[in-house]
């Protein structure tokens, strides 16, 4: 939120989904351009945030023809270098990219809190993730994700022409013990 409030509007939000984070950001006065590949998510978000510009696209295919002061991407969606490069392509000079990645140290330890690691080989993980629906039911998503190690972050970012500005874990958790870690990078 602090980065978004300091950035020139609008903020490009990759993987905006149905607005779990976008709605409170919009409520705080942040102008967003949202991108998601799932039409159902975008349709739901259009009802919640009718004034927000929403674009249906895969990140790998995104070409907006404009650049942004801040690009954000939560939920581990920039774990592929092709996506990271496309996000970087949308940064203005001096712009910042802020994103979240699954922590491989946490995954190697077996996960927790509704995340089960079914396979882990250091390059990727097979996960089962439980989500509680508003009606109380729980659904399980199966996912295969590539691993990005925090220790390799500077090299990984350089493949997209980015420099590490800051890397940290969740509040109150050491970086290596946090389920996710967060990166702020610049061109």
C-alpha positions in Angstrom: 0.0 0.0 0.0 2.8 2.4 0.8 4.5 1.8 -2.5 1.2 2.2 -4.3 0.5 5.5 -2.5 3.9 6.9 -3.5 3.8 5.8 -7.1 2.4 7.9 -10.0 -1.0 6.5 -10.9 -2.1 4.1 -12.2 -0.5 1.0 -10.6 -0.4 -2.1 -12.9 -1.7 -5.1 -10.9 -0.8 -8.5 -12.5 -3.0 -11.4 -11.4 -5.7 -9.1 -9.9 -8.2 -12.0 -9.6 -11.6 -11.1 -8.1 -10.2 -8.2 -6.0 -9.3 -9.6 -2.6 -6.4 -7.1 -2.4 -7.6 -4.7 -5.2 -10.8 -3.7 -3.5 -9.1 -2.4 -0.3 -6.4 -0.7 -2.5 -9.1 1.0 -4.5 -10.9 2.0 -1.3 -7.6 3.7 -0.2 -7.7 5.8 -3.4 -5.2 3.8 -5.5 -5.9 3.8 -9.2 -5.3 0.4 -10.7 -5.0 -1.3 -14.1 -5.8 -4.9 -13.5 -4.7 -7.9 -15.6 -5.9 -11.5 -15.2 -6.2 -14.4 -17.5 -9.4 -15.8 -15.9 -12.6 -14.2 -17.4 -14.8 -15.3 -14.4 -12.5 -13.5 -12.0 -12.5 -10.3 -14.1 -16.3 -10.4 -14.4 -16.7 -10.6 -10.7 -14.3 -7.8 -10.2 -16.1 -5.6 -12.7 -19.1 -5.7 -10.4 -17.0 -4.8 -7.4 -14.8 -2.1 -9.1 -16.7 -0.8 -12.1 -14.3 2.1 -12.7 -11.1 0.0 -12.7 -9.6 -0.7 -16.1 -9.4 -4.5 -16.4 -7.6 -6.5 -19.1 -7.9 -10.2 -19.8 -4.5 -11.5 -20.8 -1.9 -14.0 -19.8 1.1 -12.2 -18.3 3.4 -13.8 -20.9 1.3 -12.3 -23.7 0.8 -8.8 -22.2 1.7 -5.8 -24.3 -0.1 -2.7 -23.1 2.1 -0.2 -25.0 2.6 1.9 -21.8 4.7 1.9 -18.8 3.9 2.2 -15.1 5.7 3.6 -12.0 4.7 0.6 -10.0 3.9 -3.0 -11.1 2.6 -5.4 -8.4 2.1 -9.2 -8.5 1.1 -11.2 -5.4 0.4 -14.9 -5.1 3.6 -16.4 -6.7 2.6 -15.7 -10.3 6.0 -14.3 -11.4 7.9 -17.6 -10.7 8.6 -18.0 -14.4 11.3 -15.8 -15.9 9.1 -15.1 -19.0 6.5 -13.5 -16.7 9.1 -11.6 -14.8 10.5 -10.2 -18.1 7.0 -9.2 -19.3 6.3 -7.4 -15.9 9.7 -5.6 -16.2 8.8 -4.5 -19.8 5.9 -2.5 -18.3 8.1 -0.5 -15.9 8.7 3.2 -16.4 12.3 4.4 -16.1 12.9 4.4 -12.3 9.8 2.3 -11.8 9.5 -0.5 -9.2 8.2 -4.0 -9.4 6.9 -5.5 -6.1 6.0 -9.2 -6.0 5.5 -12.2 -3.8 7.0 -15.7 -4.2 6.6 -19.0 -2.4 9.5 -19.6 -0.1 11.3 -22.8 -1.1 12.8 -23.2 2.4 9.3 -23.2 3.9 8.1 -25.7 1.2 11.1 -28.0 1.7 10.2 -28.1 5.4 6.7 -29.5 4.3 4.5 -26.3 4.2 1.7 -25.9 6.6 -1.5 -23.9 7.2 -3.5 -25.6 4.4 -0.5 -26.2 2.1 0.8 -29.7 1.6 4.0 -30.4 -0.3 3.5 -33.6 -2.3 6.9 -33.5 -4.1 9.9 -31.2 -3.9 13.1 -31.5 -5.9 14.8 -28.1 -5.4 13.7 -26.8 -8.9 10.0 -27.3 -8.4 7.3 -28.4 -6.1 3.9 -30.2 -6.4 1.4 -28.7 -3.9 -2.1 -29.1 -2.6 -3.5 -25.9 -1.3 -6.8 -25.7 0.7 -9.1 -22.6 0.3 -12.1 -22.0 2.5 -15.1 -20.7 0.6 -17.5 -18.1 2.0 -20.1 -20.8 2.6 -17.7 -22.7 4.8 -16.8 -25.4 2.3 -13.1 -26.1 1.5 -11.7 -26.8 -1.9 -8.3 -28.0 -2.7 -6.2 -26.7 -5.6 -3.3 -28.8 -7.1 -0.4 -26.9 -8.4 3.1 -27.4 -9.8 5.4 -24.5 -9.3 8.9 -23.7 -10.2 11.2 -22.7 -7.4 13.0 -19.4 -7.1 15.5 -19.4 -4.2 16.0 -16.2 -2.3 19.7 -16.8 -2.4 19.6 -16.6 -6.2 17.4 -13.5 -6.4 19.9 -11.0 -7.7 21.0 -13.3 -10.5 17.3 -14.2 -11.3 16.3 -10.5 -11.4 19.2 -9.6 -13.6 17.9 -12.0 -16.3 15.0 -9.5 -16.7 17.2 -6.4 -16.4 16.2 -5.7 -12.8 18.1 -4.9 -9.6 17.1 -6.0 -6.1 16.0 -3.1 -3.9 14.6 -5.1 -1.0 13.7 -8.6 0.0 11.8 -9.6 3.2 9.5 -12.2 4.8 6.1 -11.8 6.3 5.9 -9.4 9.3 7.1 -11.2 12.5 8.8 -14.0 10.5 12.4 -14.5 9.6 12.9 -14.6 5.8 13.7 -18.3 5.7 10.7 -19.3 7.9 8.1 -17.2 6.1 5.7 -19.1 3.7 6.2 -16.3 1.2 8.9 -13.8 0.6 8.5 -10.4 -1.0 10.8 -8.6 -3.5 11.0 -5.0 -4.6 13.1 -4.5 -7.7 13.9 -1.7 -10.1 15.1 -1.3 -13.7 
